[in-house]
Amino acid sequence: MTHVRVKLTFPEQLVKQPIIGRMVREFDVLPNIRRANVEETMGWIICELGGEQDALERAIGWMRDLGVQVDLLADIVEG
C-alpha cells in the first residue's frame, strides 16, 4: 500500500457532495483526514490517501475532473 499526502480544495458547488465517500467506494482508496475546514462557500481537507499506486492516481484524476483542486503536499510518504 502506498500513501500520499494531499490538500483537497472544494469549490462551492461541490461542498455538499459526498466526494470522499464515492472515492472510497469507487477506487478503494482510504483517506486519513488530518485537518479540515468546511464552510458554505468552500472547503478544504488535508489528508493522507492510502491505496495501490494505480488506484491513487485514478482517484486523484477523478477528483480533478470533478473540479476539486488537488495539491500534493509531499512525495510518497510510505510504500
N, CA, C and O atoms as a GROMACS GRO file, in nm:
protein
  316
    1MET      N    1   0.085  -0.118   0.000
    1MET     CA    2   0.000   0.000   0.000
    1MET      C    3   0.090   0.124   0.000
    1MET      O    4   0.192   0.130   0.069
    2THR      N    5   0.049   0.222  -0.078
    2THR     CA    6   0.120   0.348  -0.089
    2THR      C    7   0.035   0.458  -0.025
    2THR      O    8  -0.088   0.452  -0.029
    3HIS      N    9   0.101   0.557   0.034
    3HIS     CA   10   0.032   0.672   0.092
    3HIS      C   11   0.086   0.800   0.030
    3HIS      O   12   0.206   0.813   0.006
    4VAL      N   13  -0.004   0.894   0.005
    4VAL     CA   14   0.036   1.024  -0.046
    4VAL      C   15  -0.041   1.131   0.033
    4VAL      O   16  -0.159   1.113   0.063
    5ARG      N   17   0.025   1.240   0.066
    5ARG     CA   18  -0.037   1.348   0.143
    5ARG      C   19  -0.085   1.455   0.045
    5ARG      O   20  -0.009   1.500  -0.041
    6VAL      N   21  -0.211   1.496   0.060
    6VAL     CA   22  -0.270   1.592  -0.032
    6VAL      C   23  -0.354   1.696   0.043
    6VAL      O   24  -0.398   1.674   0.156
    7LYS      N   25  -0.375   1.809  -0.024
    7LYS     CA   26  -0.475   1.906   0.020
    7LYS      C   27  -0.582   1.909  -0.088
    7LYS      O   28  -0.553   1.933  -0.205
    8LEU      N   29  -0.705   1.886  -0.048
    8LEU     CA   30  -0.818   1.887  -0.139
    8LEU      C   31  -0.899   2.014  -0.112
    8LEU      O   32  -0.941   2.038   0.001
    9THR      N   33  -0.920   2.094  -0.215
    9THR     CA   34  -0.998   2.218  -0.201
    9THR      C   35  -1.123   2.204  -0.287
    9THR      O   36  -1.116   2.178  -0.407
   10PHE      N   37  -1.238   2.220  -0.222
   10PHE     CA   38  -1.367   2.201  -0.287
   10PHE      C   39  -1.434   2.334  -0.312
   10PHE      O   40  -1.453   2.412  -0.219
   11PRO      N   41  -1.472   2.363  -0.438
   11PRO     CA   42  -1.547   2.486  -0.466
   11PRO      C   43  -1.691   2.473  -0.415
   11PRO      O   44  -1.736   2.364  -0.381
   12GLU      N   45  -1.760   2.584  -0.411
   12GLU     CA   46  -1.894   2.590  -0.353
   12GLU      C   47  -1.988   2.483  -0.407
   12GLU      O   48  -2.062   2.422  -0.330
   13GLN      N   49  -1.986   2.459  -0.537
   13GLN     CA   50  -2.082   2.364  -0.596
   13GLN      C   51  -2.053   2.219  -0.558
   13GLN      O   52  -2.137   2.132  -0.582
   14LEU      N   53  -1.936   2.191  -0.500
   14LEU     CA   54  -1.902   2.054  -0.461
   14LEU      C   55  -1.901   2.031  -0.310
   14LEU      O   56  -1.887   1.917  -0.266
   15VAL      N   57  -1.917   2.136  -0.231
   15VAL     CA   58  -1.903   2.124  -0.085
   15VAL      C   59  -2.001   2.023  -0.026
   15VAL      O   60  -1.965   1.949   0.066
   16LYS      N   61  -2.122   2.018  -0.076
   16LYS     CA   62  -2.224   1.931  -0.017
   16LYS      C   63  -2.232   1.792  -0.081
   16LYS      O   64  -2.317   1.712  -0.044
   17GLN      N   65  -2.144   1.763  -0.176
   17GLN     CA   66  -2.146   1.633  -0.241
   17GLN      C   67  -2.056   1.534  -0.166
   17GLN      O   68  -1.953   1.573  -0.112
   18PRO      N   69  -2.094   1.406  -0.163
   18PRO     CA   70  -2.018   1.305  -0.090
   18PRO      C   71  -1.898   1.252  -0.170
   18PRO      O   72  -1.889   1.132  -0.196
   19ILE      N   73  -1.809   1.340  -0.207
   19ILE     CA   74  -1.697   1.303  -0.294
   19ILE      C   75  -1.602   1.206  -0.227
   19ILE      O   76  -1.557   1.111  -0.290
   20ILE      N   77  -1.569   1.229  -0.100
   20ILE     CA   78  -1.478   1.139  -0.030
   20ILE      C   79  -1.537   1.000  -0.019
   20ILE      O   80  -1.467   0.901  -0.041
   21GLY      N   81  -1.664   0.991   0.013
   21GLY     CA   82  -1.731   0.860   0.021
   21GLY      C   83  -1.732   0.788  -0.113
   21GLY      O   84  -1.708   0.667  -0.118
   22ARG      N   85  -1.758   0.860  -0.220
   22ARG     CA   86  -1.756   0.799  -0.353
   22ARG      C   87  -1.616   0.753  -0.390
   22ARG      O   88  -1.600   0.647  -0.451
   23MET      N   89  -1.514   0.832  -0.353
   23MET     CA   90  -1.376   0.794  -0.382
   23MET      C   91  -1.341   0.662  -0.313
   23MET      O   92  -1.279   0.574  -0.373
   24VAL      N   93  -1.380   0.650  -0.187
   24VAL     CA   94  -1.352   0.526  -0.112
   24VAL      C   95  -1.418   0.408  -0.181
   24VAL      O   96  -1.353   0.304  -0.202
   25ARG      N   97  -1.543   0.422  -0.217
   25ARG     CA   98  -1.619   0.312  -0.276
   25ARG      C   99  -1.572   0.277  -0.417
   25ARG      O  100  -1.560   0.159  -0.451
   26GLU      N  101  -1.547   0.378  -0.500
   26GLU     CA  102  -1.515   0.353  -0.640
   26GLU      C  103  -1.370   0.317  -0.666
   26GLU      O  104  -1.340   0.245  -0.762
   27PHE      N  105  -1.277   0.366  -0.582
   27PHE     CA  106  -1.136   0.346  -0.611
   27PHE      C  107  -1.062   0.266  -0.504
   27PHE      O  108  -0.943   0.240  -0.518
   28ASP      N  109  -1.131   0.227  -0.397
   28ASP     CA  110  -1.070   0.152  -0.288
   28ASP      C  111  -0.949   0.226  -0.232
   28ASP      O  112  -0.844   0.167  -0.206
   29VAL      N  113  -0.966   0.358  -0.213
   29VAL     CA  114  -0.863   0.445  -0.157
   29VAL      C  115  -0.912   0.487  -0.018
   29VAL      O  116  -1.027   0.527  -0.001
   30LEU      N  117  -0.823   0.476   0.081
   30LEU     CA  118  -0.860   0.506   0.219
   30LEU      C  119  -0.802   0.641   0.262
   30LEU      O  120  -0.680   0.657   0.265
   31PRO      N  121  -0.888   0.738   0.294
   31PRO     CA  122  -0.838   0.868   0.340
   31PRO      C  123  -0.817   0.869   0.492
   31PRO      O  124  -0.896   0.812   0.567
   32ASN      N  125  -0.710   0.934   0.535
   32ASN     CA  126  -0.686   0.960   0.676
   32ASN      C  127  -0.685   1.112   0.690
   32ASN      O  128  -0.585   1.177   0.660
   33ILE      N  129  -0.797   1.168   0.733
   33ILE     CA  130  -0.813   1.314   0.739
   33ILE      C  131  -0.734   1.368   0.858
   33ILE      O  132  -0.755   1.327   0.972
   34ARG      N  133  -0.645   1.461   0.829
   34ARG     CA  134  -0.560   1.521   0.933
   34ARG      C  135  -0.609   1.657   0.978
   34ARG      O  136  -0.592   1.695   1.094
   35ARG      N  137  -0.670   1.730   0.887
   35ARG     CA  138  -0.722   1.863   0.919
   35ARG      C  139  -0.823   1.899   0.811
   35ARG      O  140  -0.810   1.857   0.696
   36ALA      N  141  -0.926   1.977   0.849
   36ALA     CA  142  -1.028   2.015   0.751
   36ALA      C  143  -1.099   2.141   0.796
   36ALA      O  144  -1.104   2.174   0.914
   37ASN      N  145  -1.154   2.211   0.698
   37ASN     CA  146  -1.239   2.327   0.722
   37ASN      C  147  -1.343   2.329   0.611
   37ASN      O  148  -1.310   2.339   0.493
   38VAL      N  149  -1.470   2.319   0.649
   38VAL     CA  150  -1.577   2.318   0.551
   38VAL      C  151  -1.677   2.427   0.588
   38VAL      O  152  -1.727   2.433   0.700
   39GLU      N  153  -1.704   2.514   0.491
   39GLU     CA  154  -1.800   2.622   0.509
   39GLU      C  155  -1.902   2.615   0.396
   39GLU      O  156  -1.894   2.526   0.311
   40GLU      N  157  -1.996   2.707   0.395
   40GLU     CA  158  -2.100   2.706   0.291
   40GLU      C  159  -2.044   2.728   0.152
   40GLU      O  160  -2.094   2.669   0.056
   41THR      N  161  -1.941   2.812   0.138
   41THR     CA  162  -1.894   2.851   0.006
   41THR      C  163  -1.768   2.780  -0.040
   41THR      O  164  -1.732   2.789  -0.158
   42MET      N  165  -1.700   2.710   0.048
   42MET     CA  166  -1.580   2.634   0.009
   42MET      C  167  -1.539   2.544   0.123
   42MET      O  168  -1.586   2.558   0.235
   43GLY      N  169  -1.451   2.451   0.091
   43GLY     CA  170  -1.399   2.362   0.194
   43GLY      C  171  -1.264   2.307   0.153
   43GLY      O  172  -1.233   2.300   0.034
   44TRP      N  173  -1.184   2.268   0.252
   44TRP     CA  174  -1.057   2.204   0.223
   44TRP      C  175  -1.031   2.095   0.324
   44TRP      O  176  -1.077   2.100   0.438
   45ILE      N  177  -0.957   1.995   0.279
   45ILE     CA  178  -0.920   1.881   0.363
   45ILE      C  179  -0.773   1.851   0.338
   45ILE      O  180  -0.730   1.842   0.223
   46ILE      N  181  -0.697   1.835   0.444
   46ILE     CA  182  -0.561   1.784   0.433
   46ILE      C  183  -0.567   1.639   0.480
   46ILE      O  184  -0.611   1.611   0.591
   47CYS      N  185  -0.524   1.549   0.395
   47CYS     CA  186  -0.533   1.408   0.431
   47CYS      C  187  -0.424   1.327   0.364
   47CYS      O  188  -0.357   1.371   0.271
   48GLU      N  189  -0.408   1.206   0.415
   48GLU     CA  190  -0.323   1.107   0.351
   48GLU      C  191  -0.415   1.008   0.283
   48GLU      O  192  -0.509   0.957   0.344
   49LEU      N  193  -0.389   0.982   0.158
   49LEU     CA  194  -0.466   0.884   0.083
   49LEU      C  195  -0.384   0.757   0.074
   49LEU      O  196  -0.267   0.761   0.034
   50GLY      N  197  -0.443   0.645   0.110
   50GLY     CA  198  -0.372   0.518   0.104
   50GLY      C  199  -0.439   0.423   0.007
   50GLY      O  200  -0.561   0.418  -0.002
   51GLY      N  201  -0.357   0.348  -0.065
   51GLY     CA  202  -0.410   0.250  -0.160
   51GLY      C  203  -0.303   0.209  -0.257
   51GLY      O  204  -0.186   0.248  -0.244
   52GLU      N  205  -0.342   0.130  -0.354
   52GLU     CA  206  -0.249   0.090  -0.460
   52GLU      C  207  -0.216   0.212  -0.545
   52GLU      O  208  -0.301   0.299  -0.565
   53GLN      N  209  -0.095   0.219  -0.595
   53GLN     CA  210  -0.049   0.336  -0.672
   53GLN      C  211  -0.144   0.370  -0.786
   53GLN      O  212  -0.178   0.487  -0.805
   54ASP      N  213  -0.188   0.271  -0.862
   54ASP     CA  214  -0.277   0.295  -0.974
   54ASP      C  215  -0.412   0.352  -0.927
   54ASP      O  216  -0.466   0.442  -0.990
   55ALA      N  217  -0.464   0.298  -0.817
   55ALA     CA  218  -0.591   0.347  -0.763
   55ALA      C  219  -0.579   0.491  -0.716
   55ALA      O  220  -0.670   0.572  -0.736
   56LEU      N  221  -0.466   0.525  -0.652
   56LEU     CA  222  -0.444   0.663  -0.607
   56LEU      C  223  -0.441   0.759  -0.726
   56LEU      O  224  -0.503   0.865  -0.721
   57GLU      N  225  -0.370   0.722  -0.831
   57GLU     CA  226  -0.362   0.807  -0.949
   57GLU      C  227  -0.499   0.826  -1.014
   57GLU      O  228  -0.534   0.937  -1.054
   58ARG      N  229  -0.576   0.718  -1.024
   58ARG     CA  230  -0.709   0.729  -1.084
   58ARG      C  231  -0.802   0.813  -0.997
   58ARG      O  232  -0.879   0.893  -1.049
   59ALA      N  233  -0.795   0.797  -0.864
   59ALA     CA  234  -0.880   0.874  -0.773
   59ALA      C  235  -0.846   1.023  -0.780
   59ALA      O  236  -0.936   1.107  -0.781
   60ILE      N  237  -0.718   1.055  -0.783
   60ILE     CA  238  -0.677   1.196  -0.791
   60ILE      C  239  -0.722   1.256  -0.924
   60ILE      O  240  -0.772   1.368  -0.927
   61GLY      N  241  -0.704   1.184  -1.033
   61GLY     CA  242  -0.751   1.232  -1.163
   61GLY      C  243  -0.901   1.252  -1.166
   61GLY      O  244  -0.950   1.350  -1.222
   62TRP      N  245  -0.974   1.160  -1.107
   62TRP     CA  246  -1.120   1.170  -1.100
   62TRP      C  247  -1.164   1.294  -1.023
   62TRP      O  248  -1.253   1.367  -1.067
   63MET      N  249  -1.099   1.318  -0.907
   63MET     CA  250  -1.135   1.437  -0.828
   63MET      C  251  -1.104   1.565  -0.905
   63MET      O  252  -1.182   1.660  -0.903
   64ARG      N  253  -0.990   1.568  -0.973
   64ARG     CA  254  -0.956   1.687  -1.053
   64ARG      C  255  -1.057   1.708  -1.164
   64ARG      O  256  -1.097   1.821  -1.191
   65ASP      N  257  -1.101   1.599  -1.229
   65ASP     CA  258  -1.203   1.610  -1.333
   65ASP      C  259  -1.334   1.666  -1.279
   65ASP      O  260  -1.406   1.736  -1.351
   66LEU      N  261  -1.366   1.634  -1.154
   66LEU     CA  262  -1.489   1.687  -1.092
   66LEU      C  263  -1.479   1.836  -1.060
   66LEU      O  264  -1.581   1.903  -1.046
   67GLY      N  265  -1.357   1.886  -1.047
   67GLY     CA  266  -1.338   2.027  -1.012
   67GLY      C  267  -1.274   2.048  -0.877
   67GLY      O  268  -1.263   2.162  -0.831
   68VAL      N  269  -1.231   1.939  -0.812
   68VAL     CA  270  -1.160   1.952  -0.684
   68VAL      C  271  -1.016   1.989  -0.715
   68VAL      O  272  -0.953   1.928  -0.801
   69GLN      N  273  -0.963   2.088  -0.644
   69GLN     CA  274  -0.822   2.122  -0.659
   69GLN      C  275  -0.744   2.026  -0.570
   69GLN      O  276  -0.766   2.020  -0.449
   70VAL      N  277  -0.653   1.950  -0.631
   70VAL     CA  278  -0.572   1.852  -0.558
   70VAL      C  279  -0.428   1.900  -0.560
   70VAL      O  280  -0.366   1.907  -0.666
   71ASP      N  281  -0.375   1.932  -0.442
   71ASP     CA  282  -0.235   1.974  -0.429
   71ASP      C  283  -0.159   1.866  -0.353
   71ASP      O  284  -0.196   1.831  -0.241
   72LEU      N  285  -0.053   1.815  -0.414
   72LEU     CA  286   0.032   1.719  -0.345
   72LEU      C  287   0.118   1.794  -0.244
   72LEU      O  288   0.187   1.889  -0.281
   73LEU      N  289   0.114   1.753  -0.119
   73LEU     CA  290   0.188   1.822  -0.014
   73LEU      C  291   0.325   1.761   0.009
   73LEU      O  292   0.413   1.826   0.065
   74ALA      N  293   0.343   1.638  -0.034
   74ALA     CA  294   0.472   1.571  -0.018
   74ALA      C  295   0.476   1.456  -0.118
   74ALA      O  296   0.374   1.416  -0.173
   75ASP      N  297   0.594   1.406  -0.139
   75ASP     CA  298   0.605   1.286  -0.219
   75ASP      C  299   0.542   1.172  -0.143
   75ASP      O  300   0.484   1.192  -0.037
   76ILE      N  301   0.554   1.053  -0.196
   76ILE     CA  302   0.501   0.935  -0.130
   76ILE      C  303   0.560   0.928   0.011
   76ILE      O  304   0.681   0.936   0.027
   77VAL      N  305   0.475   0.912   0.113
   77VAL     CA  306   0.523   0.911   0.249
   77VAL      C  307   0.551   0.770   0.301
   77VAL      O  308   0.622   0.754   0.400
   78GLU      N  309   0.497   0.670   0.236
   78GLU     CA  310   0.519   0.532   0.276
   78GLU      C  311   0.495   0.442   0.159
   78GLU      O  312   0.409   0.471   0.076
   79GLY      N  313   0.569   0.336   0.149
   79GLY     CA  314   0.546   0.242   0.038
   79GLY      C  315   0.531   0.102   0.086
   79GLY      O  316   0.511   0.012   0.005
   0.00000   0.00000   0.00000
